[in-house]
Amino acid sequence: MAKLLRMKKIAYTGLGRNKLRTFLMMIGVVIGITALTLIISAGIGAQDRVMDRVKKFGLESMMVFAGGGREMGQPVSGGPVTTLTLRDAETIKREVRAVDEVAPFNRKGNSEIKYLGKSTTAAVFGITPSWAYVWDWDVRSGDFISEDDMDNLNRVCLIGPTVRKELFGNENPIGQQIRIGNVQFEIKGVMQPKGTSPGGGDMDNRVNIPLTTFMRRVANVDYIFGIKILLNSSGEMQQTAENISAILRERHTIAAGIPDDFRIVTPDEVTQFAEKVAGTFNIFFSLVAGIALIAGGVVVANIMLISVNERRREIGLRKAMGARSKDIKLQFLFEATAVTLAGGIIGIVLGGIGAQILKMITGMPVSISWEGIALGVVSSSLVGIIAGMQPASRAAKLQPVESLRS
């Protein structure tokens, strides 16, 4: 142990005498580990966001969107999406045993909302009283939409926190009148804040009105945009999706071999899609970080080889004083590993700082974890050991007499 400590001291002394060379060896590793730390932080943050979005979606929920095709809620061709109706939602609830409740809805994006001399733009959703239960999303103040509002096509609405802030500030909006397009509505309640949607939008920038009022007084349509379905148990997810698909194909008279005119989305699909995107991102940038680390290792190896040539007399003198080839080899390995490990620690710190700056500037979620720190330390140490092997072996093979003559 005492001998190893002495070897380390000699190695650190050698590095201290050549600060510029030490810095040049270190810089490549610093860049690589900084990039690696940023990537791991962003990757773990993305995974956390995926799980948060899946929880918002509901682990025991699924969605049915009008229109077939690859994108949620989008048909194969252009034009209005008219393939889903209220009767579809009622049939699903009545005939599928595993279904607890359904919440059909419609929507209209970028609608102008006015209050006195103020105006804002928000999405308008037509919803039913079951929305609060199925989405676990009730009002923070006031009252929710009722069956009476549905039956009588009442012109009442629930506004999101963003709309409240834009139009009313600190004023109590309950009972006030707003205009959606050319139709006047009375504010019945303010929704609980929900934050960001699975698609990245502001879920609080919306106005909810009775679905029947939306269909008759606002949009004048007889179809809906989608249905959120709450199941009794997530264990029957796949079978329930197949049952719902069979019912809708029968109701829509879709012949065998013809594509669906609806799309069913389960939590598994949301998770798989998000993880696929995050995985592609992580693989690409991990390759970048790996290349930076390899480049750093090459720099370390080359500078160490130059150092061996410059320090031939020092090596020869140490061997003449009794140092073994093994001791010389350990000294140079210690030097290489110390440089890359120090670079790794600096890179981890810089990567953590960079991750926080990235979060502040872009809003991208980041998460500094012990896995990232451990990987940074191990990676930098391995780079040092691998890069130092050849220079250390060359130094160990030098003969004392020849080295002292050079």
DODOFI-904282 format. One record per residue: residue number from 1; x, y, z of N, C-alpha, C in turn. Coordinates in steps of 0.1 Angstrom, whole numbers, plus 5000, padded with zeros to 4 digits. Layout:
BEGIN
  nr n.east n.north n.up ca.east ca.north ca.up c.east c.north c.up
 NUM      X       Y    Z       X        Y     Z      X       Y    Z
...
***
This chain:
BEGIN
  nr n.east n.north n.up ca.east ca.north ca.up c.east c.north c.up
   1   5008    4988 5000    5000     5000  5000   5009    5013 5000
   2   5019    5012 5008    5028     5024  5009   5035    5026 4996
   3   5038    5015 4989    5045     5017  4976   5035    5023 4965
   4   5022    5019 4966    5013     5024  4956   5010    5039 4959
   5   5010    5043 4971    5008     5057  4975   5020    5065 4970
   6   5032    5059 4971    5044     5066  4966   5044    5068 4951
   7   5039    5057 4944    5038     5058  4930   5028    5068 4925
   8   5017    5069 4933    5007     5080  4929   5013    5093 4931
   9   5020    5095 4942    5026     5108  4945   5036    5112 4934
  10   5044    5103 4929    5053     5105  4918   5046    5109 4905
  11   5035    5102 4903    5027     5104  4891   5021    5118 4891
  12   5015    5122 4903    5009     5135  4904   5019    5146 4903
  13   5031    5144 4909    5042     5154  4908   5045    5156 4893
  14   5046    5145 4886    5049     5146  4871   5039    5154 4864
  15   5027    5152 4867    5016     5160  4861   5016    5174 4864
  16   5019    5177 4877    5020     5191  4882   5031    5199 4875
  17   5042    5192 4871    5053     5199  4865   5050    5203 4850
  18   5040    5196 4844    5036     5199  4830   5021    5202 4829
  19   5018    5214 4834    5004     5218  4836   4997    5219 4822
  20   5004    5225 4812    4998     5226  4799   4995    5213 4793
  21   5005    5204 4793    5003     5191  4788   4991    5183 4795
  22   4991    5185 4808    4980     5179  4815   4966    5184 4811
  23   4966    5197 4809    4953     5204  4805   4949    5199 4791
  24   4958    5198 4782    4955     5193  4768   4950    5179 4768
  25   4956    5170 4777    4951     5157  4778   4937    5156 4784
  26   4935    5165 4793    4922     5165  4801   4910    5170 4792
  27   4912    5180 4783    4902     5187  4777   4892    5178 4769
  28   4898    5168 4762    4890     5159  4754   4880    5151 4762
  29   4885    5146 4774    4877     5139  4783   4866    5147 4789
  30   4870    5160 4792    4860     5169  4798   4848    5171 4789
  31   4851    5173 4776    4841     5175  4766   4832    5163 4765
  32   4838    5151 4764    4831     5138  4762   4822    5135 4774
  33   4827    5137 4786    4819     5134  4798   4808    5145 4800
  34   4811    5157 4797    4801     5167  4798   4789    5164 4789
  35   4792    5160 4776    4782     5156  4767   4774    5144 4772
  36   4782    5134 4777    4775     5122  4783   4766    5125 4794
  37   4770    5133 4803    4762     5137  4815   4749    5144 4810
  38   4751    5153 4801    4739     5160  4795   4729    5151 4789
  39   4734    5141 4782    4726     5131  4775   4718    5123 4785
  40   4725    5118 4795    4719     5109  4805   4709    5117 4813
  41   4712    5130 4816    4703     5138  4824   4690    5141 4816
  42   4692    5144 4803    4680     5146  4794   4672    5133 4792
  43   4679    5122 4790    4673     5109  4788   4664    5105 4800
  44   4670    5106 4812    4662     5102  4824   4650    5112 4826
  45   4653    5125 4823    4642     5135  4824   4631    5132 4814
  46   4635    5127 4802    4625     5124  4792   4617    5112 4796
  47   4623    5102 4802    4616     5090  4808   4606    5094 4819
  48   4611    5103 4827    4601     5108  4838   4589    5115 4832
  49   4592    5122 4821    4581     5129  4814   4571    5119 4808
  50   4577    5109 4802    4569     5098  4796   4559    5092 4806
  51   4565    5089 4818    4557     5083  4828   4546    5092 4834
  52   4550    5105 4835    4541     5115  4839   4529    5117 4829
  53   4532    5116 4817    4522     5117  4806   4513    5105 4806
  54   4519    5093 4808    4511     5081  4809   4501    5081 4821
  55   4506    5087 4832    4498     5088  4844   4486    5097 4841
  56   4489    5109 4834    4479     5118  4831   4469    5111 4821
  57   4474    5104 4812    4465     5096  4803   4456    5087 4810
  58   4462    5080 4820    4455     5070  4828   4459    5056 4825
  59   4464    5049 4835    4469     5035  4833   4457    5025 4830
  60   4445    5029 4834    4433     5021  4832   4423    5028 4822
  61   4429    5035 4813    4421     5042  4803   4426    5039 4789
  62   4417    5042 4780    4420     5041  4765   4412    5052 4758
  63   4417    5056 4746    4410     5066  4739   4406    5060 4725
  64   4394    5064 4721    4390     5061  4707   4388    5075 4700
  65   4396    5076 4689    4395     5088  4681   4388    5086 4668
  66   4381    5096 4663    4375     5095  4650   4385    5096 4639
  67   4383    5088 4629    4392     5088  4617   4403    5077 4619
  68   4406    5070 4608    4417     5060  4608   4430    5067 4605
  69   4439    5059 4600    4452     5065  4597   4462    5063 4608
  70   4474    5068 4606    4485     5066  4616   4485    5076 4627
  71   4479    5088 4625    4480     5098  4636   4467    5098 4644
  72   4468    5101 4657    4456     5101  4665   4446    5111 4660
  73   4434    5107 4658    4423     5116  4655   4424    5121 4640
  74   4433    5116 4632    4434     5121  4619   4430    5110 4609
  75   4422    5114 4599    4417     5104  4589   4428    5102 4579
  76   4425    5092 4570    4435     5089  4560   4435    5100 4550
  77   4424    5106 4546    4423     5117  4537   4418    5129 4544
  78   4418    5141 4537    4414     5153  4544   4399    5154 4545
  79   4394    5166 4551    4380     5168  4553   4375    5165 4567
  80   4363    5168 4570    4358     5166  4583   4358    5152 4588
  81   4361    5150 4601    4361     5136  4606   4348    5133 4612
  82   4340    5125 4605    4326     5123  4609   4322    5109 4613
  83   4333    5101 4617    4331     5087  4618   4327    5082 4632
  84   4326    5091 4642    4323     5087  4656   4311    5095 4661
  85   4302    5089 4668    4290     5095  4673   4288    5093 4687
  86   4278    5100 4693    4274     5098  4707   4269    5084 4709
  87   4262    5079 4699    4256     5065  4700   4267    5055 4701
  88   4278    5057 4695    4290     5048  4696   4294    5048 4710
  89   4295    5059 4717    4300     5060  4731   4290    5052 4740
  90   4277    5055 4737    4266     5048  4745   4267    5033 4744
  91   4269    5029 4731    4269     5014  4729   4281    5008 4735
  92   4293    5014 4735    4305     5009  4741   4302    5007 4756
  93   4297    5017 4763    4294     5017  4777   4284    5005 4780
  94   4274    5004 4772    4264     4994  4775   4268    4980 4772
  95   4276    4977 4762    4279     4964  4757   4293    4958 4761
  96   4302    4966 4765    4315     4961  4769   4316    4960 4784
  97   4317    4948 4789    4316     4945  4803   4327    4952 4811
  98   4339    4953 4806    4351     4958  4813   4351    4973 4814
  99   4342    4980 4807    4341     4995  4807   4334    5000 4819
 100   4341    5009 4827    4334     5015  4838   4326    5027 4834
 101   4332    5036 4826    4325     5048  4822   4332    5054 4810
 102   4324    5061 4802    4329     5068  4790   4327    5083 4791
 103   4336    5090 4784    4335     5105  4783   4337    5109 4769
 104   4326    5110 4761    4327     5114  4747   4330    5130 4747
 105   4337    5134 4737    4340     5149  4737   4342    5153 4722
 106   4341    5166 4720    4344     5172  4708   4352    5184 4711
 107   4358    5190 4700    4367     5201  4703   4368    5210 4691
 108   4372    5222 4694    4375     5232  4683   4387    5241 4688
 109   4397    5240 4680    4409     5247  4684   4409    5262 4680
 110   4418    5270 4687    4420     5284  4683   4407    5292 4682
 111   4399    5291 4692    4387     5299  4691   4389    5312 4699
 112   4383    5323 4694    4384     5336  4701   4374    5336 4713
 113   4380    5339 4725    4372     5341  4737   4372    5355 4741
 114   4360    5362 4743    4360     5376  4746   4353    5378 4760
 115   4359    5388 4767    4352     5393  4779   4354    5408 4780
 116   4343    5415 4779    4343     5430  4778   4353    5434 4767
 117   4364    5441 4770    4373     5446  4760   4385    5437 4759
 118   4385    5426 4766    4397     5416  4765   4393    5404 4756
 119   4403    5398 4750    4401     5386  4743   4414    5377 4743
 120   4412    5365 4741    4423     5355  4741   4419    5344 4731
 121   4428    5335 4729    4425     5324  4720   4427    5311 4728
 122   4417    5302 4727    4418     5290  4735   4410    5279 4727
 123   4413    5266 4731    4406     5255  4726   4392    5254 4733
 124   4382    5250 4726    4368     5249  4732   4365    5234 4731
 125   4361    5228 4742    4358     5214  4743   4343    5212 4747
 126   4336    5204 4739    4323     5199  4743   4324    5187 4751
 127   4320    5187 4764    4322     5175  4773   4308    5172 4780
 128   4309    5160 4787    4297     5155  4794   4300    5155 4809
 129   4290    5154 4818    4293     5153  4832   4302    5142 4836
 130   4303    5131 4828    4312     5120  4832   4327    5124 4830
 131   4330    5135 4824    4344     5140  4821   4351    5141 4835
 132   4345    5146 4845    4352     5148  4858   4357    5135 4863
 133   4349    5125 4862    4352     5112  4868   4362    5104 4859
 134   4360    5104 4846    4369     5096  4837   4383    5103 4836
 135   4383    5116 4835    4396     5123  4834   4402    5126 4848
 136   4395    5124 4859    4399     5128  4872   4403    5143 4872
 137   4393    5151 4867    4396     5165  4864   4383    5173 4867
 138   4382    5178 4879    4370     5185  4883   4373    5200 4884
 139   4363    5207 4889    4365     5222  4890   4372    5225 4903
 140   4380    5236 4902    4386     5241  4915   4376    5250 4922
 141   4368    5257 4915    4358     5265  4921   4345    5265 4912
 142   4334    5267 4918    4321     5267  4910   4316    5253 4909
 143   4307    5251 4899    4301     5238  4897   4304    5232 4883
 144   4304    5219 4883    4307     5212  4870   4294    5212 4861
 145   4296    5208 4849    4285     5207  4839   4276    5195 4844
 146   4263    5198 4843    4253     5188  4848   4245    5182 4837
 147   4238    5171 4840    4229     5165  4831   4218    5175 4826
 148   4214    5183 4835    4204     5194  4831   4210    5203 4820
 149   4222    5207 4822    4229     5215  4812   4229    5208 4798
 150   4231    5195 4799    4232     5187  4786   4218    5186 4780
 151   4208    5183 4788    4194     5181  4783   4189    5194 4777
 152   4192    5206 4783    4186     5218  4779   4195    5227 4770
 153   4207    5221 4766    4216     5228  4758   4220    5242 4764
 154   4222    5242 4777    4225     5254  4784   4238    5260 4779
 155   4238    5273 4779    4250     5281  4775   4258    5284 4787
 156   4264    5274 4793    4273     5276  4805   4287    5270 4801
 157   4297    5274 4808    4310     5270  4805   4319    5269 4817
 158   4330    5261 4816    4340     5260  4826   4353    5265 4819
 159   4360    5274 4826    4373     5279  4820   4385    5273 4827
 160   4396    5272 4819    4408     5267  4825   4416    5279 4832
 161   4426    5276 4840    4433     5286  4847   4440    5296 4838
 162   4445    5292 4826    4451     5301  4817   4442    5311 4812
 163   4430    5306 4808    4419     5316  4803   4415    5325 4814
 164   4414    5320 4826    4410     5329  4837   4421    5340 4839
 165   4433    5336 4839    4444     5346  4840   4444    5357 4829
 166   4442    5352 4817    4442     5361  4805   4431    5371 4806
 167   4419    5367 4810    4407     5375  4809   4403    5382 4822
 168   4406    5375 4833    4400     5381  4846   4411    5384 4856
 169   4423    5380 4854    4433     5383  4864   4429    5377 4878
 170   4429    5386 4888    4425     5381  4901   4410    5382 4904
 171   4402    5387 4894    4388     5389  4896   4381    5375 4896
 172   4370    5374 4904    4363     5361  4904   4354    5360 4891
 173   4357    5350 4883    4349     5349  4870   4336    5342 4871
 174   4333    5335 4882    4320     5328  4883   4308    5337 4881
 175   4299    5333 4872    4288     5341  4869   4290    5352 4858
 176   4302    5354 4854    4304     5364  4844   4301    5358 4830
 177   4299    5367 4821    4295     5363  4807   4307    5365 4798
 178   4310    5355 4790    4320     5355  4779   4314    5351 4766
 179   4321    5355 4755    4316     5351  4742   4326    5342 4736
 180   4320    5331 4731    4328     5321  4723   4323    5323 4708
 181   4331    5329 4700    4326     5333  4687   4315    5343 4688
 182   4303    5339 4684    4291     5348  4685   4281    5344 4695
 183   4285    5334 4703    4276     5328  4713   4280    5332 4727
 184   4271    5337 4735    4274     5341  4749   4272    5330 4759
 185   4282    5329 4768    4281     5318  4778   4283    5324 4792
 186   4277    5317 4802    4279     5321  4816   4289    5312 4822
 187   4299    5317 4829    4310     5309  4835   4304    5302 4848
 188   4304    5289 4847    4299     5281  4858   4309    5277 4868
 189   4322    5275 4863    4332     5270  4872   4346    5273 4865
 190   4356    5271 4874    4370     5272  4869   4377    5258 4871
 191   4383    5253 4861    4388     5239  4862   4401    5239 4870
 192   4404    5227 4876    4416     5225  4883   4428    5226 4873
 193   4439    5231 4877    4451     5232  4868   4456    5218 4864
 194   4460    5216 4852    4464     5203  4847   4478    5203 4841
 195   4482    5214 4837    4496     5215  4831   4497    5211 4817
 196   4508    5204 4813    4511     5201  4800   4504    5188 4796
 197   4499    5187 4784    4492     5175  4778   4503    5165 4773
 198   4499    5152 4771    4508     5143  4765   4514    5148 4752
 199   4507    5156 4745    4512     5162  4732   4521    5174 4734
 200   4522    5179 4746    4530     5191  4749   4522    5204 4750
 201   4509    5204 4748    4501     5216  4748   4497    5220 4762
 202   4492    5232 4763    4487     5237  4776   4473    5233 4778
 203   4471    5223 4788    4458     5218  4790   4449    5228 4798
 204   4455    5238 4803    4447     5248  4811   4442    5260 4802
 205   4446    5260 4789    4442     5270  4780   4430    5265 4772
 206   4418    5263 4779    4407     5258  4772   4394    5262 4779
 207   4383    5261 4772    4370     5264  4777   4361    5251 4775
 208   4355    5246 4785    4346     5234  4784   4332    5238 4784
 209   4324    5233 4775    4310     5236  4775   4302    5222 4773
 210   4289    5222 4776    4282     5209  4775   4283    5204 4760
 211   4285    5191 4759    4287     5186  4745   4275    5188 4736
 212   4263    5187 4741    4251     5190  4733   4251    5204 4728
 213   4255    5213 4737    4255     5228  4733   4266    5230 4723
 214   4277    5223 4724    4288     5224  4714   4283    5220 4701
 215   4276    5208 4700    4272     5202  4688   4261    5210 4681
 216   4252    5216 4689    4240     5223  4683   4243    5238 4681
 217   4248    5244 4691    4249     5259  4691   4262    5265 4686
 218   4273    5257 4687    4286     5262  4684   4291    5257 4670
 219   4292    5243 4669    4297     5237  4657   4287    5232 4647
 220   4275    5230 4652    4264     5225  4643   4268    5212 4636
 221   4272    5202 4644    4276     5189  4639   4269    5178 4646
 222   4269    5166 4641    4262     5154  4647   4272    5143 4650
 223   4285    5147 4650    4296     5137  4653   4305    5142 4664
 224   4313    5133 4669    4322     5137  4680   4337    5135 4676
 225   4346    5141 4683    4360     5139  4680   4366    5126 4686
 226   4362    5123 4699    4368     5112  4705   4360    5107 4718
 227   4365    5096 4723    4359     5091  4735   4370    5086 4744
 228   4370    5091 4757    4379     5085  4766   4372    5074 4774
 229   4378    5063 4776    4371     5051  4782   4379    5047 4794
 230   4372    5046 4806    4378     5042  4818   4374    5028 4821
 231   4384    5019 4823    4381     5005  4825   4381    5001 4840
 232   4375    4990 4843    4374     4985  4856   4388    4980 4861
 233   4396    4975 4851    4409     4970  4854   4418    4971 4842
 234   4431    4975 4844    4440     4976  4833   4444    4962 4827
 235   4441    4951 4835    4445     4938  4831   4437    4933 4818
 236   4426    4940 4815    4418     4935  4804   4419    4945 4792
 237   4430    4953 4792    4432     4963  4782   4431    4958 4768
 238   4439    4948 4765    4440     4944  4751   4427    4937 4746
 239   4421    4929 4755    4409     4923  4751   4398    4933 4749
 240   4397    4943 4758    4387     4953  4757   4389    4961 4744
 241   4401    4964 4741    4403     4972  4728   4398    4964 4716
 242   4400    4951 4716    4396     4942  4705   4380    4942 4705
 243   4374    4941 4717    4359     4941  4717   4354    4954 4712
 244   4360    4965 4716    4355     4979  4712   4357    4980 4697
 245   4368    4975 4692    4371     4976  4677   4360    4968 4670
 246   4356    4956 4675    4346     4948  4668   4333    4955 4668
 247   4329    4961 4679    4316     4968  4680   4316    4980 4670
 248   4326    4987 4670    4326     4999  4661   4327    4995 4646
 249   4334    4985 4643    4334     4980  4629   4320    4976 4625
 250   4313    4969 4634    4299     4964  4631   4290    4976 4630
 251   4291    4986 4639    4282     4998  4639   4284    5006 4626
 252   4297    5007 4622    4301     5015  4610   4300    5007 4597
 253   4295    4995 4598    4294     4986  4587   4307    4985 4578
 254   4318    4982 4585    4331     4981  4578   4333    4967 4574
 255   4334    4964 4562    4336     4950  4557   4350    4945 4560
 256   4352    4932 4560    4365     4926  4563   4375    4931 4552
 257   4387    4934 4557    4397     4938  4548   4398    4953 4546
 258   4387    4960 4550    4386     4975  4549   4392    4981 4562
 259   4401    4991 4561    4407     4997  4573   4397    5003 4583
 260   4400    5004 4595    4391     5011  4605   4390    5025 4602
 261   4378    5031 4605    4376     5045  4604   4377    5052 4618
 262   4384    5046 4627    4386     5051  4640   4400    5046 4645
 263   4405    5051 4656    4418     5047  4661   4417    5045 4676
 264   4421    5034 4681    4421     5031  4696   4435    5033 4701
 265   4437    5041 4711    4450     5043  4717   4450    5039 4732
 266   4460    5030 4735    4461     5025  4749   4473    5031 4756
 267   4475    5030 4769    4487     5036  4776   4499    5029 4770
 268   4499    5016 4766    4511     5010  4761   4515    5017 4748
 269   4506    5021 4740    4510     5027  4727   4516    5041 4730
 270   4511    5048 4740    4516     5061  4744   4531    5059 4749
 271   4532    5049 4758    4546     5047  4763   4556    5043 4753
 272   4552    5033 4744    4561     5028  4734   4565    5039 4724
 273   4556    5047 4720    4559     5058  4711   4569    5068 4717
 274   4566    5072 4730    4574     5082  4736   4588    5076 4739
 275   4589    5064 4743    4602     5057  4746   4610    5055 4733
 276   4603    5053 4722    4610     5051  4709   4616    5064 4705
 277   4609    5075 4707    4614     5088  4703   4626    5092 4712
 278   4624    5090 4725    4635     5093  4735   4647    5084 4732
 279   4644    5071 4729    4655     5061  4727   4664    5065 4715
 280   4657    5070 4704    4664     5074  4692   4673    5086 4695
 281   4667    5095 4703    4675     5107  4707   4687    5103 4715
 282   4685    5094 4725    4696     5090  4733   4707    5083 4726
 283   4703    5074 4716    4713     5066  4709   4722    5076 4700
 284   4715    5085 4694    4723     5095  4685   4733    5103 4693
 285   4728    5109 4704    4737     5117  4712   4747    5109 4720
 286   4744    5097 4723    4754     5088  4730   4765    5085 4721
 287   4762    5083 4708    4773     5081  4698   4782    5093 4697
 288   4776    5105 4697    4784     5117  4697   4793    5118 4709
 289   4787    5115 4721    4796     5115  4733   4806    5105 4733
 290   4803    5093 4727    4813     5082  4726   4825    5086 4717
 291   4821    5093 4706    4832     5097  4697   4841    5107 4703
 292   4834    5116 4711    4842     5126  4719   4852    5120 4729
 293   4847    5109 4735    4855     5102  4745   4867    5095 4738
 294   4864    5089 4727    4874     5082  4719   4885    5092 4714
 295   4880    5103 4709    4890     5114  4705   4898    5118 4717
 296   4892    5120 4729    4899     5124  4741   4909    5113 4744
 297   4906    5100 4743    4915     5089  4746   4927    5089 4737
 298   4924    5092 4724    4935     5093  4714   4945    5104 4717
 299   4939    5115 4721    4948     5127  4725   4956    5123 4737
 300   4950    5117 4747    4958     5113  4759   4969    5104 4756
 301   4966    5093 4747    4976     5084  4743   4988    5090 4736
 302   4985    5099 4727    4995     5106  4719   5004    5115 4728
 303   4997    5123 4736    5005     5132  4745   5013    5124 4755
 304   5008    5112 4760    5016     5104  4769   5028    5098 4762
 305   5026    5094 4749    5038     5089  4741   5049    5100 4740
 306   5044    5112 4737    5054     5123  4736   5061    5125 4749
 307   5053    5124 4760    5058     5126  4774   5069    5115 4777
 308   5066    5103 4772    5076     5092  4775   5089    5096 4768
 309   5089    5100 4755    5101     5104  4748   5108    5116 4755
 310   5101    5125 4760    5107     5137  4766   5113    5134 4780
 311   5108    5123 4786    5112     5120  4800   5121    5107 4800
 312   5128    5104 4789    5136     5092  4789   5147    5093 4800
 313   5153    5104 4802    5164     5105  4812   5158    5103 4826
 314   5146    5108 4828    5139     5106  4841   5137    5091 4844
 315   5132    5085 4833    5128     5070  4834   5141    5062 4836
 316   5152    5066 4829    5164     5059  4830   5170    5061 4844
 317   5169    5073 4849    5175     5075  4863   5167    5067 4873
 318   5154    5067 4872    5146     5059  4882   5149    5044 4881
 319   5151    5039 4869    5155     5025  4868   5169    5022 4873
 320   5178    5032 4871    5192     5030  4876   5192    5030 4892
 321   5182    5037 4898    5180     5038  4912   5173    5026 4918
 322   5169    5017 4909    5163     5005  4914   5148    5003 4911
 323   5142    5012 4904    5128     5011  4900   5126    5000 4890
 324   5116    4991 4892    5114     4981  4882   5105    4985 4871
 325   5105    4977 4860    5096     4981  4848   5082    4982 4852
 326   5078    4973 4862    5064     4973  4866   5061    4987 4873
 327   5071    4992 4881    5069     5005  4887   5067    5016 4877
 328   5075    5016 4867    5074     5027  4857   5061    5026 4850
 329   5057    5014 4847    5044     5012  4840   5032    5017 4849
 330   5033    5014 4861    5022     5019  4871   5022    5034 4871
 331   5034    5040 4871    5035     5054  4872   5027    5061 4861
 332   5030    5056 4849    5024     5062  4837   5009    5059 4836
 333   5005    5047 4840    4991     5044  4841   4984    5053 4851
 334   4990    5055 4862    4984     5065  4872   4983    5079 4867
 335   4993    5083 4859    4992     5096  4853   4980    5097 4844
 336   4979    5088 4835    4968     5088  4825   4955    5087 4831
 337   4953    5078 4841    4940     5076  4848   4937    5089 4856
 338   4947    5095 4863    4944     5107  4871   4939    5118 4862
 339   4946    5120 4850    4941     5130  4841   4927    5128 4837
 340   4924    5116 4832    4911     5114  4826   4900    5114 4838
 341   4904    5109 4849    4894     5109  4861   4891    5123 4865
 342   4901    5131 4866    4899     5145  4869   4891    5152 4858
 343   4894    5149 4846    4885     5154  4835   4871    5149 4835
 344   4869    5137 4840    4856     5131  4841   4848    5139 4852
 345   4855    5141 4863    4848     5148  4874   4844    5162 4870
 346   4853    5169 4863    4850     5183  4858   4839    5182 4848
 347   4839    5172 4839    4828     5170  4829   4815    5168 4836
 348   4815    5160 4847    4802     5157  4854   4796    5170 4859
 349   4805    5178 4866    4801     5191  4871   4795    5200 4860
 350   4803    5201 4849    4799     5210  4838   4786    5205 4832
 351   4785    5191 4831    4773     5186  4825   4761    5188 4833
 352   4762    5187 4847    4751     5190  4856   4747    5205 4855
 353   4757    5214 4854    4754     5228  4853   4747    5231 4839
 354   4752    5224 4829    4747     5226  4815   4732    5221 4815
 355   4730    5210 4822    4716     5204  4822   4706    5214 4828
 356   4710    5220 4839    4701     5230  4846   4699    5242 4837
 357   4710    5246 4830    4708     5258  4821   4699    5254 4809
 358   4700    5242 4804    4692     5237  4793   4677    5237 4798
 359   4675    5232 4810    4661     5232  4816   4655    5246 4817
 360   4663    5255 4821    4658     5269  4823   4655    5276 4809
 361   4664    5273 4799    4662     5279  4786   4651    5273 4778
 362   4651    5260 4778    4641     5252  4769   4629    5246 4776
 363   4630    5245 4789    4619     5238  4796   4620    5223 4795
 364   4631    5218 4789    4633     5204  4788   4635    5198 4801
 365   4628    5187 4805    4631     5180  4818   4644    5174 4819
 366   4651    5176 4830    4664     5169  4832   4664    5163 4846
 367   4672    5153 4847    4673     5147  4860   4688    5141 4863
 368   4695    5148 4872    4708     5143  4875   4707    5131 4884
 369   4713    5120 4880    4712     5107  4888   4725    5102 4891
 370   4725    5093 4901    4738     5086  4905   4743    5077 4894
 371   4733    5072 4885    4738     5064  4874   4746    5072 4864
 372   4742    5084 4862    4750     5093  4853   4764    5096 4858
 373   4764    5099 4871    4777     5102  4878   4786    5090 4878
 374   4780    5078 4881    4788     5066  4881   4794    5063 4867
 375   4785    5064 4857    4789     5061  4843   4800    5071 4839
 376   4799    5084 4843    4810     5093  4840   4823    5090 4846
 377   4823    5086 4859    4835     5082  4866   4841    5070 4859
 378   4833    5059 4857    4838     5047  4851   4844    5049 4837
 379   4836    5057 4829    4840     5059  4815   4853    5066 4814
 380   4855    5077 4822    4867     5085  4822   4879    5076 4827
 381   4877    5068 4837    4887     5059  4842   4892    5049 4832
 382   4882    5043 4825    4885     5033  4815   4893    5040 4803
 383   4889    5052 4799    4896     5059  4789   4911    5061 4793
 384   4913    5065 4806    4926     5067  4810   4935    5054 4810
 385   4929    5043 4815    4936     5030  4815   4939    5025 4801
 386   4929    5026 4792    4931     5021  4779   4942    5030 4771
 387   4940    5043 4773    4949     5053  4766   4963    5052 4771
 388   4964    5049 4784    4977     5049  4790   4985    5036 4789
 389   4979    5025 4784    4985     5012  4783   4997    5012 4774
 390   4996    5017 4762    5007     5017  4752   5018    5026 4757
 391   5016    5038 4761    5027     5047  4766   5034    5041 4778
 392   5026    5035 4787    5031     5029  4799   5040    5017 4796
 393   5036    5009 4786    5044     4997  4782   5057    5002 4776
 394   5056    5012 4768    5068     5017  4761   5078    5022 4771
 395   5073    5030 4781    5082     5035  4791   5088    5024 4800
 396   5080    5014 4802    5086     5003  4810   5097    4995 4803
 397   5097    4995 4790    5106     4987  4782   5119    4995 4780
 398   5120    5008 4783    5132     5015  4781   5143    5010 4790
 399   5156    5009 4784    5167     5005  4791   5174    5016 4798
 400   5179    5015 4811    5185     5026  4818   5196    5033 4811
 401   5206    5025 4806    5218     5030  4800   5215    5039 4787
 402   5206    5033 4779    5202     5040  4766   5194    5053 4770
 403   5186    5052 4780    5178     5064  4784   5186    5075 4789
 404   5197    5071 4797    5205     5082  4803   5214    5088 4792
 405   5217    5081 4781    5226     5086  4771   5218    5096 4762
 406   5205    5095 4761    5197     5103  4752   5196    5117 4756
***
